[in-house]
Amino acid sequence: MSQRVVGFVIVTLFIQPLPTTRLATAAAGDAQPDLLALCAAWSAATAFRQVTYTKPEKATDLLEILELNMTLSEESWKERFDGPADEETWEGYKQKKGTALGDTNWELEWPHWWQARKATKSGTKGWTKKTAEKATKTTKEQAIATVANEAAEALALFQSTQIDHSDASSGLVARIKQAAAAAMCVSPFEPDNDGRGCKAYAGTPTKTTFCVDTKNTHAGSCLAHDMICLCSRQTNTECTTGNSGATVLSGDDNLKPGAFAAVTALCPKTSNSASPNELATLAIAAFSSRLAASKPLQAAGQVLLGKTYNANCQSSDSACIN
């Protein structure tokens, strides 16, 4: 699986026990379970390239902690929010107070504090009224600092969700999409324009060049690359039991122009109802369960996807990813 995908989706990795015995001789379709694990990652990356961001509404829990904080506050603080309508905004309040506020800037917090005061001023809310009645001077002094800190942290957390994460150049959504695209397609592949894969690739390099598996080279660079290398062998049946795999590797051990399209076509279609996070979780589980499942470790630190290994993963008689 692409190193980029691992860095992109992984939060926690559930590694399954690795088998210690070799399986039977390679046969048609042997690499299909490993391909399906990469397909799961492909689906997750595709979903992340479609994400949008909607700013959440203020949660009930946040409203309540802000209202509790206002209830416990000193009267002098509450009175700041009892002014006329033109003081409902920070700009309006600041204009009224002139230079008395100095460099103080409560522009972001002010509307939330104003709303909390408006909701609690009458004291008619059941829990607010009971809190005010039960709070003795001692307990109030003990609680006010704790509640004020919690309210400030909760409000800051909410405000972080109100940032325009959909900014096309530097927003969080853009960075997610860029990471997902890089997980799917890096040179010689290019991400397509609709966020669903890579642009058509018609290159015909030799497998030895394209799938070189020495340290820090092509293996793991992107999913498109790894899927082709996993499925390309002289027999062209590693990832399928039919003839649909025959377009991957030519008789002279070069990739065929349709190799990329042929391999990605083998991936199952996913439901549009699944969220990117759900698909990422499935991809991690699928991938981790396939590590060395078909082929045991060949050397220290060498963990393979795929079953057919002959000296290395770049030869035309191998079908694996190192």
C-alpha positions in Angstrom: 0.0 0.0 0.0 1.2 3.5 -0.8 3.2 5.1 2.0 1.3 8.3 1.2 -2.0 6.5 1.9 -0.7 5.2 5.2 0.3 8.7 6.3 -2.9 10.1 4.9 -5.5 7.8 6.5 -3.9 6.0 9.4 -4.9 6.8 12.9 -4.4 3.4 14.4 -3.3 0.1 12.7 -4.7 -3.2 13.6 -2.0 -5.7 12.6 -3.2 -9.2 12.2 -1.0 -12.2 13.0 1.3 -12.9 10.1 1.5 -16.5 8.8 4.8 -18.2 9.1 4.3 -21.0 6.5 4.4 -20.8 2.7 1.2 -21.3 0.8 0.7 -23.3 -2.4 2.3 -22.5 -5.8 1.0 -19.4 -7.4 -2.2 -19.8 -9.5 -4.6 -17.6 -11.4 -6.2 -14.9 -9.2 -3.8 -15.5 -6.3 -3.1 -11.7 -5.9 -6.7 -10.8 -6.0 -7.2 -10.5 -2.2 -4.2 -8.2 -2.0 -5.5 -6.1 -5.0 -8.8 -5.8 -3.2 -7.0 -4.3 -0.2 -5.4 -1.7 -2.5 -8.8 -1.2 -4.1 -10.2 -0.4 -0.6 -7.6 2.3 -0.2 -8.3 3.6 -3.7 -12.0 3.9 -2.7 -11.1 5.8 0.5 -8.8 8.2 -1.3 -11.5 8.8 -4.0 -14.0 9.6 -1.2 -11.6 12.0 0.4 -11.1 13.8 -2.9 -14.9 14.5 -2.9 -15.1 16.0 0.6 -16.8 19.3 1.4 -17.0 21.2 4.7 -20.2 22.5 6.4 -19.8 24.6 9.4 -21.6 23.0 12.4 -24.2 24.7 14.4 -23.6 25.6 18.0 -24.2 22.5 20.1 -26.5 22.4 23.1 -23.7 21.5 25.4 -21.8 24.6 24.4 -24.9 26.8 24.9 -25.4 25.4 28.4 -21.8 25.9 29.5 -21.8 29.5 28.2 -25.1 30.1 30.0 -23.8 28.6 33.2 -20.7 30.7 33.0 -22.8 33.8 32.6 -25.0 32.8 35.5 -22.1 32.5 37.8 -20.3 35.7 36.6 -20.2 38.9 38.6 -23.0 41.3 38.1 -20.6 43.9 36.7 -19.7 41.5 33.9 -23.3 40.6 33.2 -24.3 44.3 32.9 -21.9 44.7 29.9 -24.5 42.7 27.9 -27.6 44.6 29.0 -27.1 47.5 26.7 -29.3 48.6 23.8 -29.5 46.8 20.5 -26.7 48.8 18.9 -24.3 47.3 21.5 -25.2 43.7 20.4 -22.1 43.7 18.2 -18.6 44.1 19.4 -18.1 47.0 17.0 -21.1 48.8 18.3 -20.1 48.3 21.9 -16.6 49.4 21.3 -17.8 52.6 19.6 -19.9 53.4 22.6 -17.0 52.9 25.1 -14.4 54.7 23.0 -10.8 54.5 24.3 -11.8 52.9 27.6 -11.4 49.4 26.1 -7.9 50.1 24.8 -6.6 47.2 22.6 -9.1 44.7 23.9 -10.7 42.7 21.1 -13.7 40.4 21.9 -15.1 40.5 18.4 -15.3 36.7 18.1 -16.6 36.0 21.6 -19.0 38.9 22.0 -22.0 37.6 20.1 -21.9 34.3 22.1 -21.6 36.1 25.4 -24.5 38.4 24.4 -26.6 35.4 23.6 -25.8 33.7 26.9 -26.8 36.8 28.8 -30.0 37.1 26.9 -30.9 33.5 27.6 -30.2 33.7 31.3 -31.1 37.3 32.3 -34.7 36.5 33.4 -33.6 33.5 35.4 -36.6 31.6 34.1 -34.7 28.6 32.8 -35.2 25.8 35.3 -31.5 24.6 35.6 -30.2 28.2 35.5 -32.5 29.4 38.3 -31.7 26.4 40.5 -27.9 26.9 39.9 -28.2 30.5 41.0 -30.2 29.7 44.0 -27.9 26.9 45.3 -24.7 28.7 44.7 -23.5 30.1 48.0 -20.8 32.7 48.0 -18.1 30.1 48.8 -19.2 27.5 46.2 -19.6 30.2 43.6 -16.1 31.5 44.1 -14.7 28.0 43.8 -16.7 27.2 40.7 -16.4 30.4 38.7 -12.8 30.0 37.7 -13.3 26.4 36.6 -16.4 27.1 34.7 -14.9 30.2 33.1 -11.9 28.1 31.8 -14.1 25.4 30.5 -16.4 27.9 28.8 -13.4 29.6 27.1 -12.0 26.3 25.9 -15.3 25.1 24.6 -15.9 28.4 22.7 -12.4 28.3 21.2 -13.0 24.8 20.0 -16.3 25.8 18.4 -14.7 28.8 16.8 -12.1 26.6 15.2 -14.9 24.8 13.3 -16.2 28.1 11.9 -13.0 28.8 9.9 -13.5 28.6 6.1 -11.9 25.2 5.7 -13.1 25.0 2.1 -10.6 27.6 0.9 -9.4 26.4 -2.5 -5.7 27.1 -2.0 -4.8 26.5 1.7 -7.9 25.3 3.5 -8.1 22.0 5.3 -10.4 20.5 2.6 -7.9 21.5 -0.1 -5.0 19.8 1.8 -7.1 16.7 2.3 -7.8 16.5 -1.4 -4.2 17.1 -2.3 -3.0 14.3 0.0 -5.6 11.9 -1.4 -4.7 12.7 -4.9 -1.0 12.1 -4.1 -1.9 8.8 -2.6 -3.5 7.7 -5.8 -1.4 9.3 -8.5 2.2 10.6 -8.6 4.6 10.7 -11.6 4.2 9.2 -14.1 0.5 9.4 -13.2 -1.5 12.6 -12.9 -4.6 13.1 -10.8 -7.7 13.5 -13.0 -9.8 16.7 -12.9 -13.0 15.2 -11.3 -11.3 13.7 -8.3 -12.0 10.0 -9.1 -8.7 8.6 -10.2 -5.7 9.3 -12.5 -5.6 10.6 -16.0 -5.2 7.9 -18.7 -1.8 6.5 -18.8 -0.4 4.9 -21.9 3.2 4.4 -21.0 4.9 1.1 -21.9 8.0 0.9 -19.8 9.6 -2.4 -18.9 8.4 -3.9 -15.7 12.0 -4.1 -14.4 12.2 -0.3 -14.7 8.6 0.6 -13.7 8.5 -1.7 -10.7 12.0 -1.5 -9.3 11.7 -2.3 -5.6 15.0 -1.1 -4.1 14.7 1.0 -1.0 13.2 4.5 -1.5 12.3 4.0 -5.1 8.9 3.4 -6.8 7.3 0.8 -4.5 4.9 2.6 -2.3 4.9 5.9 -4.2 1.2 5.7 -5.1 -1.6 3.3 -5.4 -1.8 3.4 -9.2 1.8 2.3 -9.4 1.5 -0.5 -6.8 -1.7 -1.9 -8.3 -0.1 -2.3 -11.7 3.1 -3.9 -10.2 1.1 -6.3 -8.1 -0.9 -7.5 -11.1 1.8 -7.6 -13.8 3.3 -10.9 -14.6 4.0 -13.0 -17.8 0.8 -15.0 -17.2 -1.3 -11.8 -16.7 -3.7 -13.8 -14.4 -2.4 -12.8 -11.0 -5.3 -10.5 -10.2 -8.0 -12.3 -12.2 -9.0 -15.7 -13.2 -10.2 -14.6 -16.6 -8.7 -12.9 -19.6 -9.3 -9.3 -18.4 -5.8 -9.3 -16.9 -4.2 -10.0 -20.3 -3.7 -6.3 -21.0 -1.2 -5.7 -18.2 2.1 -7.1 -19.5 3.1 -7.7 -23.0 5.2 -10.6 -24.4 8.4 -8.5 -24.3 7.8 -7.8 -20.5 6.7 -4.2 -21.2 3.6 -2.7 -19.7 0.8 -2.5 -22.2 -0.8 0.9 -22.9 -4.0 -0.2 -21.2 -2.4 -1.6 -18.0 -3.6 1.1 -15.7 -7.2 1.0 -16.9 -7.3 -2.8 -16.9 -6.1 -3.0 -13.3 -8.3 -0.3 -11.8 -11.3 -1.8 -13.6 -10.9 -4.9 -11.4 -11.8 -2.8 -8.3 -15.4 -3.2 -7.0 -17.6 -0.1 -6.9 -18.3 1.3 -3.5 -21.5 2.7 -2.1 -21.9 6.5 -2.1 -23.4 6.3 1.3 -20.2 5.3 3.0 -18.2 8.2 4.6 -14.5 8.8 3.8 -13.7 7.9 7.4 -15.6 4.7 7.2 -13.9 3.7 3.9 -10.5 4.6 5.4 -11.1 2.4 8.4 -12.1 -0.5 6.1 -9.0 0.2 4.0 -6.7 0.0 7.0 -8.2 -3.2 8.2 -8.1 -4.8 4.7 -4.5 -3.8 4.1 -3.1 -4.7 7.4 -4.7 -8.2 7.2 -2.9 -8.8 3.9 0.6 -7.9 5.0 2.7 -11.0 4.3 -0.5 -13.1 4.3 0.3 -14.6 0.9 4.1 -14.5 1.1 6.2 -14.8 4.3 9.1 -12.4 5.0 11.9 -12.9 2.5 14.5 -10.8 4.4 14.7 -8.5 7.3 12.3 -5.7 7.0 10.9 -7.1 3.7 7.1 -7.3 4.0 5.3 -8.2 0.8 1.9 -7.9 -0.8 1.3 -10.6 -3.4 2.2 -14.2 -3.5 4.5 -14.7 -6.5 8.1 -13.7 -5.6 11.1 -14.6 -7.6 14.3 -12.9 -6.3 12.5 -9.5 -6.3 9.2 -7.9 -7.1 10.4 -6.1 -10.3 11.0 -9.2 -12.5 8.4 -10.2 -15.0 7.9 -13.6 -13.3 7.0 -11.9 -10.0 3.7 -10.3 -8.9 4.2 -8.6 -5.6 5.0 -5.3 -3.9 8.0 -5.0 -1.5 
